[in-house]
C-alpha cells in the first residue's frame, strides 16, 4: 500500500469516527427534551454556549483556511510538474476543507443542546 492510499484510508477512518461520534452525541444528547419535559437554562450558560459555538466555527474556519492555503500551494507546485495528479490533489484540498465542516457540525450540536 502506497503512502497516498494509506493517507486516504486514515483520513476516511477518522472522518467516519468523527461523524459516528457526532451522530451518537446528537441522538443521546437530551432525553428530557425528547420526552417533552420543559428544561430551563441559566442565561449565562446560554451565553457561554453561543460563544463556544462561535469559537468552534470560527477557529475551525481559520484552521481550514490555513490548511487549504498550505495544501493548495503544494498542489499547484506539484501540478506544474505532473498535471496527471489533479484528481489526487483535489481530494487532498477537499480533506483540508473538511476541517471547517467539522467545526460547523460542532457548532450545530452545541446549538442543538442549548435549544
JOWOKA-V431234 format. One line per field, one symbol per residue. phi: phi as a letter, one per 20 degrees, with the letter a starting at -180 (. if undefined). A space follows every 10 residues. Layout:
phi->???
This chain:
phi->.fffffffff ffffffffff fffffffdfb ffffenefde cfffffffff ffffffffff ffffffffff ffffffffff ecffegffff ffffffffgf ffffffffff fffff
